[in-house]
Amino acid sequence: MRSTKSRVVAALVAATALAVAGCSSDKSDEAAKNEVSADGKVVIDTFAPQGTDDNLDTNLVTKAISDKFKIQFRWQTTTYDAGPAKEKRQIALASGDYPDLFMLIPWVDGITQAEVQKLGTQGVALPIEQLIKDNAPNIQKQLDSNKTLKEMSTAPDGHIYALPQWSDCYHCTYPDKLWINSAWLKKLNLQMPKTTEDLRTVLRAFKTQDPNGNGKADEIPMVTDVQDSSLMGFLMNAFAYNPVGGNSNRSLLALDGDKVVTPVNSDAWKEGLKYINSLFKEGLIDKASFTQNAEALKATANNPKAITVGSSPVLWPGIFVQLGSKDGRDKQYDSVPPLTGPDGKSYTGYNFPSSTGYTFMLTNKASKEAQVAAVKMLDYLYSDEGRKVGVMGPEGVGWSKPRPGDIALDDKTQVGYYRFGESEHKKNISWDAMAQYNITLDYRNQQAVPADIYSDAGLERRLFQATKQYEPHADKSVWFPSASVWVDPSLSAELATLQTNLNSYITQSQLAFITGTKNIDTGWDAYVKGLDSTGMTRYLELEQKAYDKYKSGSK
């Protein structure tokens, strides 16, 4: 899951793309002619992210889907790097040189709600609700039975212009985690921290008492990266509720009863920033946390000369340390339960649905034949067979039926399948994250996972057990259901601009307060005034109107 600076840059490009796309799109799909390959398959130009170890042209699922639905995919690919991937997509839309189909990954380059509305009203995105009714019984069943999915999918005008993935990820639902070196805690005779001051004590000890035993002051008490950081989420939640907006990205919105509010101008938020700044000033949070990318973070934690990382606030440990490390260092990190702050507060972020952003969108470049083939293909991914093959690869290659002695992730559930680990299968066998369209909690909990949470294959159980500590701290009464609340289409462009400007202003201001380039005591009032001049009052007004309409049961 990705965040921070790359999101700000991409959001700015998005605003430009939304403005320009209105001039460049052909609102009619009448000119979309069917193209057929030499072997009689429907050609579909498809825009999609592609992992570094994958090749969508030769991927086993691509071949299976191509043969089953007589589709010849002509891929336009991006990397998994969120910033460049979003920028490439938005430039394609703004220029008018876009594909028949977007098949995206929500945490890489998912399309926003505001973009969907704009592209739908411009005629770039095709309405697909009738295509679904006529060709996709599995999708229709989920839309009829899953209220939130239907709310997310249906624009205020009643059309479905794009579909989000539905992937119930329990550990992603409570994403604001901190992973700490429990071997260092044991060596220094320290307890797992329970309060914000306990954490300060632990981080000081990591910095000064040589827990890695090499006689050098090379220990880094806390470090993260700009793409994956849950630093603000984990630490701020001991002072003020820090909302999650989707895919672990931060939101500006919370609820006070039925009133839409923001926590980022509160006194409690100020105290949280002061605490984080105090850790930074002591050198307990590494400076690189606010500038480095994921690769740099992993290089630090995987330093072959010594284990130097004391803790990292990220969603899961594989983000910062190599799982299955030869020296076993990855097994040293355990999750820290939500901290209690000086006023007794102890929140955690609630991310529901855990997958947001729109990932399947047909455009007016798609022929009628391509539209039908694409929707039938997606309907297959909603089936039990399709979600297994799409996410894991063919049976016997990426997964198998349960084996004797297998235990389900949730031991109250019957085992449904065993997914091969990385050492058991080859690369490029599945669409993985691109195919996660009907991954319900029940289905995910059926996965066979070893009892040993520190084994390579036991990761899901490790995350499952860690998340059990976080779930009780989620206050759902203050959670704003952003995925289900749609603003009036005529206001979506204004809202997108406000959101972009506010996110940029808040991100830059908070970074300045944390790193000390601005004094929080003398600069707080100016920051709060700046929120209003940047559009916070109007932003809350628009969101309140949309929420009131949602609560009334109408779009």
C-alpha positions in Angstrom: 0.0 0.0 0.0 1.4 3.3 -1.0 1.2 6.9 0.2 2.6 10.4 0.9 4.6 12.4 -1.6 4.0 10.3 -4.6 0.2 10.6 -4.0 0.5 14.4 -3.9 2.3 14.6 -7.3 -0.1 12.1 -8.8 -3.1 14.0 -7.5 -1.9 17.2 -9.2 -1.6 15.4 -12.5 -5.0 13.9 -11.9 -6.6 17.3 -11.5 -5.0 18.4 -14.8 -6.1 15.2 -16.5 -9.7 15.7 -15.4 -9.7 19.2 -16.8 -8.1 18.3 -20.1 -10.0 15.1 -20.8 -13.2 17.0 -21.4 -11.6 18.4 -24.6 -10.1 15.2 -25.9 -12.7 12.5 -25.7 -15.2 11.2 -28.3 -18.4 10.6 -26.4 -19.7 8.1 -28.9 -18.6 4.5 -29.1 -20.2 4.1 -32.6 -16.8 4.5 -34.2 -15.3 1.7 -32.1 -14.7 -1.1 -34.7 -14.1 -4.7 -33.7 -10.6 -5.9 -34.3 -9.9 -9.6 -34.7 -6.6 -11.4 -34.5 -5.3 -13.8 -37.1 -6.7 -16.7 -35.0 -10.1 -15.2 -34.6 -9.8 -13.6 -31.1 -11.2 -10.2 -30.1 -8.3 -7.7 -29.7 -8.6 -5.7 -26.5 -6.1 -2.9 -25.9 -5.6 -3.2 -22.1 -3.7 -0.8 -19.8 -2.3 -2.7 -16.7 0.5 -2.6 -14.1 3.2 -5.3 -14.6 5.5 -6.5 -11.9 9.3 -6.7 -12.4 9.2 -10.5 -12.5 6.2 -10.7 -14.8 5.4 -10.6 -18.4 1.7 -10.2 -19.1 2.1 -11.4 -22.7 3.5 -14.8 -21.6 1.7 -15.0 -18.2 -0.1 -18.3 -17.6 -3.4 -16.6 -16.6 -3.2 -14.4 -19.7 -3.0 -17.5 -21.8 -5.8 -19.3 -20.0 -8.1 -16.2 -20.2 -7.2 -15.6 -23.8 -8.1 -19.2 -24.8 -11.3 -19.4 -22.7 -12.8 -16.1 -23.8 -11.2 -15.7 -27.3 -9.4 -12.5 -26.3 -6.1 -11.2 -27.7 -4.8 -8.8 -25.1 -2.6 -6.0 -26.4 -1.0 -4.8 -23.3 0.0 -1.2 -22.4 1.9 -1.7 -19.1 3.2 0.4 -16.3 5.3 -0.6 -13.3 4.0 -1.1 -9.7 5.6 2.2 -8.7 2.4 4.2 -7.9 3.5 7.7 -8.8 4.7 7.0 -12.4 1.9 4.5 -13.0 -0.8 7.0 -12.1 0.9 9.7 -14.1 1.1 7.5 -17.2 -2.6 6.6 -16.9 -3.7 10.2 -16.4 -1.6 11.5 -19.3 -3.2 8.8 -21.6 -6.7 9.9 -20.6 -5.8 13.6 -20.9 -4.3 13.1 -24.4 -7.2 11.0 -25.7 -4.7 8.2 -26.4 -6.3 5.7 -24.0 -7.0 1.9 -24.4 -10.2 -0.1 -24.7 -9.9 -1.4 -21.1 -8.2 -0.4 -17.9 -7.3 -3.4 -15.6 -5.6 -1.8 -12.6 -4.4 -2.5 -9.1 -6.1 -0.3 -6.4 -2.9 0.5 -4.4 -0.9 1.1 -7.6 -3.1 3.3 -9.8 -6.7 2.8 -8.9 -9.0 5.5 -10.5 -10.6 7.8 -8.0 -14.3 8.3 -7.5 -14.1 11.9 -8.8 -12.3 10.7 -11.9 -14.9 8.0 -12.5 -17.7 10.6 -12.4 -15.9 12.9 -14.7 -15.0 10.3 -17.2 -18.5 8.8 -17.1 -20.2 12.2 -17.8 -17.7 12.9 -20.6 -18.5 9.5 -22.3 -14.9 8.2 -21.9 -16.0 5.6 -19.4 -18.8 3.4 -20.7 -21.8 2.4 -18.5 -21.7 -1.3 -18.0 -24.7 -2.1 -15.8 -26.6 -3.6 -18.7 -23.6 -5.6 -19.9 -23.3 -7.0 -16.4 -27.0 -8.0 -16.3 -26.8 -9.6 -19.7 -23.4 -11.4 -19.4 -22.1 -11.5 -15.8 -24.3 -13.5 -13.3 -21.4 -13.7 -10.8 -20.9 -10.0 -10.7 -24.6 -9.3 -10.6 -25.0 -11.6 -7.6 -22.3 -9.8 -5.7 -23.8 -6.4 -6.5 -27.2 -7.6 -5.3 -25.9 -9.1 -2.1 -23.1 -6.7 -1.1 -24.6 -3.3 -0.2 -21.3 -1.5 0.1 -20.0 -2.9 -3.2 -23.2 -1.6 -5.0 -22.9 1.8 -3.3 -19.2 2.1 -4.4 -20.0 1.0 -7.9 -23.1 3.0 -8.7 -22.6 6.7 -9.6 -25.3 9.3 -8.6 -26.9 9.0 -12.1 -27.5 5.3 -11.6 -24.8 4.1 -14.0 -21.8 1.8 -13.2 -18.9 3.3 -15.1 -16.2 1.3 -13.4 -15.9 -1.4 -10.8 -13.6 -1.5 -7.8 -12.1 -4.7 -6.6 -13.6 -6.4 -3.6 -10.8 -7.9 -1.5 -11.5 -8.4 2.2 -8.0 -8.2 3.7 -8.3 -8.5 7.5 -4.8 -7.2 8.2 -5.3 -4.3 5.7 -8.5 -3.3 7.4 -6.4 -2.2 10.4 -3.3 -0.9 8.7 -1.6 1.4 11.3 0.9 -1.0 12.6 4.4 -0.8 14.1 6.8 -3.7 13.9 9.5 -3.8 16.6 12.6 -5.9 17.2 11.5 -8.1 20.1 14.9 -9.8 20.2 16.3 -6.4 21.1 13.6 -5.9 23.7 14.5 -9.2 25.3 18.3 -8.5 25.3 17.8 -5.1 26.9 15.3 -6.4 29.5 12.5 -4.2 28.1 8.8 -4.8 27.9 6.6 -4.3 24.8 5.7 -0.6 24.9 2.1 0.2 25.9 2.2 4.0 26.1 3.8 6.8 24.1 6.4 7.3 26.8 7.1 3.6 27.0 7.9 3.8 23.3 10.2 6.7 23.8 12.1 4.8 26.5 12.5 1.8 24.3 13.7 3.8 21.3 16.2 5.6 23.5 17.5 2.2 24.7 17.8 1.0 21.1 19.8 4.1 20.2 22.2 4.1 23.1 22.6 0.5 24.5 24.0 -1.3 21.5 21.3 -4.0 21.2 22.9 -5.6 18.1 26.1 -6.1 20.1 28.7 -4.9 17.5 30.1 -2.1 19.6 29.0 0.5 17.1 26.4 3.2 17.5 24.7 2.1 14.2 21.3 1.2 15.5 18.3 3.0 14.0 15.4 3.1 16.5 12.6 3.8 14.0 12.6 4.1 10.2 10.1 3.8 7.4 9.8 5.1 3.8 7.5 7.7 2.1 5.6 5.1 0.1 4.5 2.7 2.9 4.7 4.7 6.1 2.2 4.2 8.8 4.2 6.5 11.1 1.6 9.2 11.3 -1.2 6.7 11.6 0.3 4.6 14.4 1.7 7.5 16.5 -1.0 10.0 16.0 -3.7 7.6 17.0 -2.5 7.8 20.6 -3.6 11.5 20.6 -6.3 11.9 18.0 -8.2 9.6 15.6 -6.3 9.5 12.3 -8.7 8.4 9.6 -7.9 6.1 6.7 -9.4 6.8 3.4 -8.8 3.6 1.4 -5.8 1.4 0.5 -4.2 2.7 3.7 -4.1 6.2 2.3 -4.9 8.9 4.8 -8.3 10.7 4.9 -9.1 14.1 6.2 -12.6 13.2 7.3 -14.2 11.8 10.5 -17.7 11.9 12.0 -19.0 13.6 15.1 -22.4 12.0 15.2 -23.7 12.9 11.8 -21.5 15.9 11.4 -18.6 15.7 9.0 -15.4 17.0 10.7 -11.7 16.9 10.3 -9.2 16.0 13.0 -6.2 17.8 11.4 -7.0 21.2 13.1 -7.7 19.9 16.6 -5.6 20.6 19.7 -5.2 16.8 20.1 -3.7 16.7 16.6 -1.3 19.4 17.6 -0.2 17.5 20.6 0.4 14.4 18.5 2.6 16.3 16.1 4.6 17.7 19.0 5.2 14.2 20.3 6.3 13.0 16.9 8.6 16.0 16.6 10.1 15.3 20.0 11.0 11.8 18.8 12.5 13.2 15.7 14.6 15.8 17.6 16.1 13.1 19.7 17.1 11.1 16.7 14.7 8.3 17.5 13.0 8.6 14.1 15.5 8.4 11.2 15.5 11.4 8.9 15.5 9.2 5.8 11.9 8.1 6.7 10.6 11.2 5.0 12.6 11.0 1.8 13.6 7.5 1.0 11.7 4.9 -1.2 10.8 1.3 -0.4 14.0 -0.1 -1.9 16.2 2.2 0.3 14.3 1.1 3.4 14.8 -2.5 2.6 18.5 -2.1 1.9 18.8 -0.6 5.4 17.0 -3.4 7.1 18.8 -6.0 5.1 22.3 -4.6 5.8 24.5 -7.8 5.6 27.0 -6.4 8.1 24.5 -6.0 11.1 20.9 -5.8 12.1 20.4 -2.1 12.6 16.6 -1.5 12.5 14.8 -1.3 15.8 11.3 -0.7 14.5 9.4 0.2 11.4 5.8 1.6 11.1 4.5 -0.2 8.0 1.6 -2.5 7.2 3.6 -5.8 7.3 7.2 -6.7 7.9 8.0 -7.9 4.4 7.9 -4.2 3.3 11.1 -3.4 5.2 12.9 -6.7 5.8 13.5 -9.8 3.6 11.3 -12.6 4.7 13.2 -15.9 5.0 16.4 -14.1 5.7 19.4 -16.5 6.2 20.2 -15.0 9.6 16.5 -15.1 10.7 16.3 -11.4 11.3 12.8 -11.2 9.8 11.6 -13.4 12.7 12.7 -10.8 15.3 10.0 -8.3 14.4 6.6 -8.4 16.2 3.7 -6.0 16.1 3.3 -3.3 18.8 -0.4 -3.0 19.9 -1.9 0.5 19.7 -0.3 2.9 22.2 -2.1 4.8 24.8 -1.4 8.5 24.8 -1.2 11.0 27.8 -5.0 11.6 27.8 -5.8 7.9 27.7 -6.6 7.8 23.9 -5.8 4.7 22.0 -7.2 4.5 18.5 -6.3 2.6 15.4 -7.2 3.3 11.8 -10.2 1.5 10.2 -9.8 0.9 6.4 -13.1 -0.4 5.0 -13.5 -1.7 2.4 -9.8 -2.6 2.4 -9.6 -2.2 -1.3 -10.8 1.0 -2.9 -10.1 2.7 -6.1 -11.7 1.7 -9.4 -9.8 -0.9 -11.4 -12.0 -2.2 -14.2 -13.1 0.4 -16.7 -14.2 0.0 -20.3 -13.8 3.1 -22.5 -15.5 4.3 -25.6 -12.6 2.9 -27.7 -13.9 -0.6 -27.0 -16.0 -2.3 -29.7 -19.3 -4.0 -28.7 -17.6 -7.4 -29.1 -14.7 -6.3 -26.9 -17.1 -5.0 -24.2 -18.9 -8.3 -24.0 -15.7 -10.4 -24.0 -14.1 -8.2 -21.3 -17.2 -8.3 -19.0 -17.4 -12.1 -19.4 -13.8 -12.4 -18.5 -14.3 -10.3 -15.4 -17.3 -12.4 -14.4 -15.0 -15.5 -14.5 -12.7 -13.8 -12.0 -15.8 -13.5 -9.7 -16.4 -17.3 -9.8 -14.7 -19.6 -7.4 -12.6 -21.2 -10.1 -11.7 -17.9 -11.6 -10.6 -16.2 -8.4 -8.3 -19.1 -7.6 -6.8 -19.3 -11.0 -6.6 -15.5 -11.5 -5.0 -14.7 -8.2 -2.8 -17.8 -7.7 -2.4 -19.4 -11.2 -3.5 -22.8 -12.5 -4.3 -25.6 -10.1 -1.1 -27.7 -9.4 1.1 -24.7 -10.4 0.1 -22.0 -7.9 -2.3 -23.8 -5.6 -3.7 -27.2 -4.7 -6.7 -28.7 -2.9 -6.3 -29.1 0.9 -3.7 -31.6 2.1 -3.9 -33.8 5.1 -3.2 -31.8 8.3 -3.8 -28.4 6.7 -5.1 -25.7 9.1 -7.3 -22.8 7.8 -6.2 -19.3 8.5 -9.2 -18.9 10.7 -9.2 -22.2 12.6 -13.0 -22.0 12.9 -13.3 -22.3 9.1 -12.9 -25.4 6.9 -9.8 -25.4 4.8 -10.5 -24.6 1.1 -7.2 -24.4 -0.6 -3.4 -24.4 -0.2 -1.5 -21.6 -1.9 2.1 -22.5 -2.9 4.8 -20.4 -1.4 7.4 -18.5 -3.5 9.9 -21.4 -3.3 7.3 -23.9 -4.6 6.3 -22.3 -7.9 7.8 -20.3 -10.8 7.3 -16.6 -11.5 4.7 -15.2 -13.9 2.0 -17.7 -13.2 -0.9 -15.5 -12.2 -2.4 -12.0 -12.3 -2.3 -11.9 -8.5 -3.4 -8.4 -7.3 -4.9 -7.5 -10.7 -7.4 -10.4 -10.3 -8.6 -9.8 -6.7 -12.3 -9.1 -7.5 -14.3 -11.4 -5.2 -11.9 -12.1 -2.4 -14.4 -12.3 0.5 -13.3 -12.7 4.1 -14.7 -16.2 4.2 -12.8 -17.2 1.1 -9.5 -15.7 2.4 -9.9 -17.4 5.8 -10.2 -20.8 4.1 -6.6 -20.6 3.0 -4.4 -23.3 4.5 -1.6 -21.6 6.6 1.0 -23.4 8.8 0.7 -22.9 12.6 4.3 -21.6 12.7 3.8 -17.8 12.2 7.5 -17.2 11.6 7.8 -19.8 8.8 7.9 -18.5 5.2 4.4 -19.9 4.5 3.0 -18.7 7.9 3.0 -15.0 7.1 -0.8 -14.7 6.7 -1.3 -16.2 10.2 1.4 -13.9 11.6 -0.5 -10.9 10.2 -3.9 -12.4 11.3 -2.7 -12.8 14.9 -1.1 -9.3 14.9 -4.2 -7.7 13.7 -6.3 -9.2 16.5 -4.5 -6.8 18.8 -5.6 -3.8 16.7 -9.2 -4.5 15.9 -10.6 -3.6 19.4 -9.1 -0.1 19.1 -11.1 0.9 16.0 -13.8 3.3 16.8 -16.3 2.8 14.0 -18.6 5.5 15.2 -16.2 8.2 14.0 -15.4 6.4 10.7 -16.5 8.2 7.5 -17.7 5.8 4.8 -15.9 7.6 2.0 -16.2 4.7 -0.5 -20.0 4.8 -0.4 -20.5 8.6 -0.3 -20.7 10.2 -3.8 -20.8 14.0 -4.3 -23.1 15.6 -6.8 -21.4 15.1 -10.3 -21.5 18.9 -10.9 -19.3 19.3 -7.8 -16.9 16.5 -8.3 -14.2 18.5 -10.1 -14.3 21.2 -7.4 -14.1 18.5 -4.7 -11.1 16.9 -6.5 -9.3 20.2 -6.6 -10.0 21.0 -3.0 -8.8 17.5 -1.9 -5.6 17.8 -3.9 -4.8 21.3 -2.5 -5.6 20.3 1.1 -3.6 17.0 0.9 -0.6 18.9 -0.4 -0.9 21.7 2.2 -1.4 19.3 5.1 1.4 16.9 4.1 3.9 19.7 3.7 2.9 21.5 6.9 3.0 18.3 9.0 6.4 17.4 7.6 7.7 20.9 8.5 6.3 20.6 12.1 7.7 17.1 12.6 11.2 17.9 11.2 11.3 21.2 13.0 11.6 23.5 10.0 8.5 25.2 11.4 7.9 25.7 15.1 4.6 24.1 16.0 3.9 26.4 19.0 4.4 29.6 17.1 3.2 28.3 13.7 0.0 26.4 14.6 -2.5 29.3 14.4 -1.1 30.2 10.9 -1.4 26.5 9.9 -5.1 26.4 11.0 -5.9 29.7 9.1 -4.1 28.2 6.1 -6.5 25.2 6.2 -9.4 27.6 5.7 -7.8 29.6 3.0 -6.9 26.4 1.2 -10.6 25.4 1.2 -11.2 23.2 4.2 -14.5 24.9 5.1 -15.9 24.4 1.6 -14.5 20.8 1.4 -16.3 19.9 4.6 -19.5 21.6 3.3 -19.5 19.5 0.1 -18.8 16.3 2.0 -21.5 17.1 4.5 -24.1 17.5 1.7 -23.0 14.2 0.1 -23.1 12.4 3.5 -26.6 13.8 4.3 -27.8 12.5 0.9 -26.2 9.1 1.5 -27.8 8.9 5.0 -31.2 9.7 3.5 -30.8 6.7 1.2 -30.5 8.5 -2.1 -27.7 9.3 -4.4 
